[in-house]
């Protein structure tokens, strides 16, 4: 029997907590730069509050406007997980609201990212210990008919997410990291951050921002500089 679209994987291998914690405080923009600037989720998926987001992906796929499989997921997710919901980008019906967020927080889940809508947004705005990202807000509630999937690869904000991926989010957006690539990415992003700090220090002290690549690019374009012109 074909179970595509109707399967629940109860558990999966998670990366070591120590590896996940190494990404605490890393800027999503810097990490995206180190991932060829094409890895962050779509900009329409925005933070609902200012809570930091870091954890391991617990994936859910639901039909547009339906949250049956999210109810299943809440009971299976473990402390430190981030529930990532592929709701097809549909914003006409909310997938969850205050009640479900309250339950997830109680269970030690670190946050939720949904490629769809939420409701009760006001109740989530002041949370400081639970991050929520969503594509939209609507008071219209969800159906609970299914089908759907739990802990299979999903697409969220145009990016493929696997169960156990590291999830990082800040005020700029959300990004997913394959655990097998995490250590190498950490080296790159830490080096990038240190270089940015040096540049900022030079700007503050000397008022200069040296970018030789700009001159090189202008030269390659054959740009003509004109000292002065009246119109």
Secondary structure, DSSP 8 states (H G I E B T S, - for coil): ---TTEEE--------HHHHHTTTT--HHHHHHTTTT--B--TTSEESSS--EEEEEEEEEE-TTB-HHHHHHHHH--TTEEEEEE-TT--SSEEE-HHHHHHHHHTT--EEEEEEEES-HHHHHT-SS-EEEEEEE-S---B----EEESS-EEETTEEE-TT-EEEEETTEEEEE-HHHHHHHHHHHHHHHHHHHHHHHHHHHH-----HHHHHHHHHHT----S----
